[in-house]
Amino acid sequence: MMDFGDAIVALKQGKRVSRTGWNGKGMWLELQVPDAGSKMTLPYVYMKTAQDDLVPWLASQTDVLAEDWGIAE
């Protein structure tokens, strides 16, 4: 298991991360780094939801303080 800081490092290394405390199955986060064809100009984190949607993501206080982060498969 990892803390939030470790999860951020993993995201920056191109890995997907998730929490065991999340209720939905198959949910994960990934870092999107814009390229020349992107409308976005800065990196951002997005989530794959349990419904297979991709949405922008912001950490809650619970997420930031959690120690149940891991590499998503």
N, C-alpha and C positions, 0 to 999 in steps of 0.2 A: 504494500500500500504506500501511497505517496500523499504529501500535503499539496496545497494549492501551488506553492512555489515550484515544486517538482513537476506538477502538471503543466505549468507555463513553460518550463524548460523543455519538456517533451513536445509540447505544441510547436515551439520554435525549431525543434529538430525534425519537424514534419510528421510527427506521430499523432494519432487520434487518442483522446483521453475520455474517460467517463468516471462516474461515481457509482459505487455499489448502493448508495443511499437513494438513488433516483428510482422512482416507481416504475417507469416505463421500460420495456425491454428493447434492447438494440439502440439505445440513445448514446450519442457520442458528440464530442466537440472536435473541431478542426480549425486550424489557422489558415485563412485565405490571404495570400500575398498577391496584390494586384500586379498585372503585367501591362505591357504597352496597350493591349486591347481592352483593358478594364475601365469601367466607368468610375470605380473607386480608386482613390489615390493613396490610401494608407491601408496597412494590414488590419484585418478584423477577424473575430472568432465567430463561427456559426455552429449551430447544433442540428443534428439529425434527430428528429423527434420519433416517438414511438409510432406515429402515424406515417413515417417515412417522408415528412416534410423537412426542408432545409430552411432555417430561420436564423436571423441575427441573434446573438446571445450576449447577455450581461450577467456577471456573477452576482449572486446574492451574498449577504453576510454569512449565511449558512455554508454556501459553497466555498467561500474564501477561508473559512475556519475549519472546514472538514479535512479529515485525514484518511478518507476512504477513496481517494483518487487512484486510478490505475490506467494502464494502457488498454485501449479498446481493441477488440478483435474484429 
